[in-house]
Amino acid sequence: MIFINRYFFKVSGRVQGVGFRFHSQYLADHFNLTGWVKNCDDGTVEMEVQGREDDIAAFKIKIQEGNRFIKVKDIYSEKIDITSEEKAFRVIY
């Protein structure tokens, strides 16, 4: 049996204006995750990610690694209720 989970993440650091949302979307697609990501007015990025627990864990590790532009300082995470009708991971503007 495969268990599906959903998490809310709030990511701080250098995560706006550096392609973080599109990087997140690429990684979510790679790990077969659904959800969304959006910039916040306070300079952080919020996202909800849904999928298999091991895929979410691998996604979070890759997000924390960043790249030469993205520098993640902290990720707050909270397990939340799953969304049943979601089909993809999207960037919210």
NULUM-509004 format. One record per atom (N, C-alpha, C, CB): atom name; residue in one letter; x, y, z. Coordinates in steps of 0.05 Angstrom, whole numbers. Each point is the difference from the previous one (the first is absolute). Glycine has a CB too. Example, Ala and Ser with C-alpha at 12.3 -4.5 7.8 and 13.67 -1.06 7.14 Angstrom:
% NULUM-509004
   atome   residu        X        Y        Z
       N        a      264     -114      156
      CA        a      -18       24        0
       C        a       18       24        0
      CB        a      -38      -23       25
       N        s       31       44      -39
      CA        s       16       24        1
       C        s      -15       22       14
      CB        s       24      -13      -43
***
This chain:
% NULUM-509004
   atome   residu        X        Y        Z
       N        m       17      -24        0
      CA        m      -17       24        0
       C        m       18       25        0
      CB        m      -37      -25       24
       N        i       30       44      -41
      CA        i       15       25       -2
       C        i      -15       22       15
      CB        i       19      -14      -45
       N        f       -5       27       63
      CA        f      -12       21       15
       C        f        7       27      -12
      CB        f        2      -28       42
       N        i      -23       44      -46
      CA        i        4       27      -11
       C        i       -2       20       23
      CB        i      -19      -14      -46
       N        n       38       33       46
      CA        n        0       21       20
       C        n        1       27      -13
      CB        n       22      -30       33
       N        r      -29       51      -18
      CA        r        2       27      -10
       C        r       13       17       22
      CB        r      -41       -6      -30
       N        y       59       24       21
      CA        y       14       18       18
       C        y       -3       29       -9
      CB        y       32      -37       12
       N        f      -33       54        7
      CA        f        3       29       -5
       C        f       29        7        7
      CB        f      -49       10       10
       N        f       63        4      -28
      CA        f       27        9        4
       C        f        1       31       -2
      CB        f       19      -43      -18
       N        k       -4       55       36
      CA        k        6       29       -2
       C        k       30        2       -1
      CB        k      -43       15       25
       N        v       54       -5      -47
      CA        v       28       -1       -5
       C        v       11       29        1
      CB        v       -5      -41      -29
       N        s       27       44       45
      CA        s       12       26        2
       C        s       29       -1      -10
      CB        s      -30       12       39
       N        g       41       11      -46
      CA        g       27        2      -10
       C        g       -1       17      -26
      CB        g       13      -45       20
       N        r        6       40      -38
      CA        r        0       13      -26
       C        r      -17      -17      -18
      CB        r       46       22        7
       N        v      -72      -18       -7
      CA        v      -19      -18      -14
       C        v      -19       15      -18
      CB        v        3      -31       38
       N        q        0       58      -40
      CA        q      -17       15      -19
       C        q       19       14      -20
      CB        q      -36        7       35
       N        g       27       -7      -60
      CA        g       15       13      -21
       C        g       24      -17      -10
      CB        g      -14       43       19
       N        v       14      -68      -12
      CA        v       23      -18       -7
       C        v      -10      -26      -13
      CB        v       26       20       38
       N        g      -51      -21      -46
      CA        g      -10      -24      -14
       C        g       -9      -22       19
      CB        g       29       11      -37
       N        f      -33       -5       63
      CA        f       -6      -21       19
       C        f      -27      -14       -6
      CB        f       26       26       34
       N        r      -46      -10      -41
      CA        r      -27      -13       -5
       C        r        2      -19      -24
      CB        r      -23       41       18
       N        f       37      -34      -39
      CA        f        2      -17      -23
       C        f       18      -24        6
      CB        f       -7       39      -30
       N        h       28      -35       46
      CA        h       17      -22        9
       C        h      -17      -20       16
      CB        h       40       31        1
       N        s      -57      -20       17
      CA        s      -18      -17       16
       C        s      -19      -16      -18
      CB        s        3       33       38
       N        q      -14      -20      -58
      CA        q      -19      -13      -18
       C        q       15      -23      -16
      CB        q      -27       43       -4
       N        y       51      -37       -5
      CA        y       15      -21      -14
       C        y        5      -24       18
      CB        y       22       36      -27
       N        l      -14      -31       52
      CA        l        6      -21       19
       C        l      -26      -16        7
      CB        l       39       26       18
       N        a      -61      -11      -14
      CA        a      -25      -13        6
       C        a       -8      -19      -22
      CB        a      -14       40       28
       N        d       17      -31      -53
      CA        d       -7      -17      -23
       C        d       19      -24        0
      CB        d      -16       40      -26
       N        h       41      -36       31
      CA        h       19      -22        1
       C        h       -7      -22       20
      CB        h       36       33      -14
       N        f      -46      -24       37
      CA        f       -7      -18       22
       C        f      -30       -8        0
      CB        f       37       19       27
       N        n      -51      -12      -48
      CA        n      -29       -7       -3
       C        n      -17       11       23
      CB        n       14      -41      -24
       N        l       -9       66       31
      CA        l      -15       13       21
       C        l      -20       20      -11
      CB        l       39       -6       31
       N        t      -60       11      -17
      CA        t      -20       20       -7
       C        t        1       22       21
      CB        t      -29      -33      -24
       N        g       16       56       18
      CA        g       -1       22       19
       C        g        3       26      -14
      CB        g       18      -30       35
       N        w       -6       50      -20
      CA        w        3       27      -10
       C        w       23       14       15
      CB        w      -49        2      -13
       N        v       58       19        1
      CA        v       21       17       12
       C        v       -6       29       -7
      CB        v       35      -37       -3
       N        k      -30       55       22
      CA        k       -4       29       -5
       C        k       18       17       17
      CB        k      -48      -10      -11
       N        n       55       34        1
      CA        n       15       19       15
       C        n      -18       14       20
      CB        n       31        7      -39
       N        c      -20        1       62
      CA        c      -14       15       20
       C        c       12       28        2
      CB        c      -10      -43       26
       N        d       -6       61      -16
      CA        d        8       28        3
       C        d       24        4       19
      CB        d      -46       13       -9
       N        d       50      -32       27
      CA        d       22        3       20
       C        d       27      -11      -10
      CB        d      -34       -3       35
       N        g       35       -5      -61
      CA        g       25      -10      -12
       C        g        4      -30        2
      CB        g       19       43       12
       N        t      -38      -57        1
      CA        t        1      -29        1
       C        t      -16      -12      -23
      CB        t        4        2       50
       N        v       -3      -28      -52
      CA        v      -16      -14      -20
       C        v      -16      -22       15
      CB        v       34        9      -37
       N        e      -60      -11       31
      CA        e      -17      -21       11
       C        e       -6      -20      -21
      CB        e      -19       32       33
       N        m       16      -57      -24
      CA        m       -9      -21      -18
       C        m      -14      -22       15
      CB        m       38       11      -30
       N        e      -55      -25       15
      CA        e      -11      -25       10
       C        e        8      -22      -19
      CB        e      -40       24       21
       N        v       49      -46      -10
      CA        v       11      -22      -16
       C        v      -14      -26        8
      CB        v       45       24       -5
       N        q      -54      -39      -14
      CA        q      -15      -25        6
       C        q       12      -23      -17
      CB        q      -42       26       11
       N        g       44      -49        3
      CA        g       10      -24      -14
       C        g        9      -21       20
      CB        g       14       28      -40
       N        r        2      -46       30
      CA        r       11      -21       18
       C        r       20       13       19
      CB        r       -7      -36      -36
       N        e        8       26       60
      CA        e       17       11       21
       C        e       30        1       -8
      CB        e      -33      -17       34
       N        d       43       -5      -46
      CA        d       28        0       -8
       C        d        6       19      -23
      CB        d        2      -47       14
       N        d      -22       52      -32
      CA        d        4       19      -21
       C        d        0       29       11
      CB        d      -22      -32      -32
       N        i        5       37       52
      CA        i       -1       26       12
       C        i       27        5       15
      CB        i      -51       -2        5
       N        a       61      -18        9
      CA        a       25        3       14
       C        a       23        6      -19
      CB        a      -17      -32       35
       N        a       18       18      -58
      CA        a       21        5      -20
       C        a       -3       28      -12
      CB        a        1      -49      -11
       N        f      -26       57        6
      CA        f       -6       27      -10
       C        f       11       21       19
      CB        f      -41      -17      -24
       N        k       35       14       50
      CA        k        8       19       20
       C        k       31        2        1
      CB        k      -42      -10       27
       N        i       56      -12      -29
      CA        i       29        0        0
       C        i       11       16      -23
      CB        i        0      -45       23
       N        k      -12       40      -47
      CA        k        9       15      -24
       C        k       -6       30        2
      CB        k       -8      -42      -27
       N        i      -15       49       39
      CA        i       -7       28        4
       C        i       21       13       19
      CB        i      -50      -10       -8
       N        q       57       -4       29
      CA        q       19       11       20
       C        q       27        4      -13
      CB        q      -25      -22       37
       N        e       33        5      -56
      CA        e       26        3      -13
       C        e        2       25      -16
      CB        e        3      -49       -1
       N        g      -26       58      -10
      CA        g        1       24      -17
       C        g       17       -3      -24
      CB        g       -8       27       40
       N        n       20       -5      -49
      CA        n       19       -1      -23
       C        n       17       26        3
      CB        n      -32      -27      -31
       N        r       45       35       10
      CA        r       18       23        3
       C        r      -15       26        3
      CB        r       33      -24      -27
       N        f      -59       24       22
      CA        f      -16       24        4
       C        f      -18       -2       25
      CB        f        0        7      -50
       N        i      -11      -30       54
      CA        i      -18       -5       22
       C        i       15       -8       25
      CB        i      -36      -14      -32
       N        k       31       28       54
      CA        k       13       -6       26
       C        k      -22       -3       21
      CB        k       43       25      -13
       N        v      -50      -49       20
      CA        v      -22       -5       20
       C        v       12        2       28
      CB        v      -25      -30      -33
       N        k       13       47       49
      CA        k        9        3       28
       C        k      -15      -19       18
      CB        k       11       48       -9
       N        d      -38      -50        5
      CA        d      -16      -16       18
       C        d      -25      -10      -15
      CB        d       17       26       40
       N        i      -27      -49      -32
      CA        i      -26      -10      -11
       C        i      -17       -8       24
      CB        i       21      -16      -44
       N        y      -43       30       48
      CA        y      -19       -8       20
       C        y      -19      -20      -14
      CB        y        3       45       26
       N        s       -9      -67      -13
      CA        s      -18      -19      -13
       C        s      -21       -9       20
      CB        s       36      -16      -30
       N        e      -60       11       20
      CA        e      -22       -9       16
       C        e      -17      -19      -17
      CB        e       -1       43       27
       N        k       -5      -67      -16
      CA        k      -17      -19      -14
       C        k      -29       10        1
      CB        k       31      -38       12
       N        i      -44       37      -36
      CA        i      -27       10       -2
       C        i      -17      -21      -14
      CB        i       16       48       -1
       N        d      -42      -43       -1
      CA        d      -19      -19      -14
       C        d        5       -1      -30
      CB        d      -34        9       36
       N        i       31      -33      -47
      CA        i        5       -3      -29
       C        i      -24       13      -16
      CB        i       26      -43        9
       N        t      -20       49      -34
      CA        t      -19       11      -19
       C        t       -4      -21      -21
      CB        t       13       48        9
       N        s      -38      -58      -12
      CA        s       -4      -23      -17
       C        s       -1        5      -30
      CB        s      -25      -18       38
       N        e       17       42      -47
      CA        e       -4        4      -29
       C        e       24       13      -14
      CB        e      -48        5       11
       N        e       69       -1        2
      CA        e       23       13      -11
       C        e       15      -18      -20
      CB        e        4       28       42
       N        k        4      -17      -65
      CA        k       13      -16      -21
       C        k       28        8       -6
      CB        k      -44       -6      -19
       N        a       53       30       28
      CA        a       26       10       -8
       C        a       11       19       21
      CB        a      -12       -5      -49
       N        f       37       13       45
      CA        f       12       21       17
       C        f        1       25      -16
      CB        f       28      -34       26
       N        r      -37       56      -14
      CA        r       -2       25      -15
       C        r       12       24       15
      CB        r      -40      -18      -22
       N        v       49       37        7
      CA        v       10       25       11
       C        v      -24       19        1
      CB        v       47       -7      -19
       N        i      -51       19       43
      CA        i      -22       20        4
       C        i       13       28       -1
      CB        i      -28      -33       28
       N        y       16       51      -42
      CA        y        9       27       -2
       C        y      -17       19       16
      CB        y       17       -9      -45
***
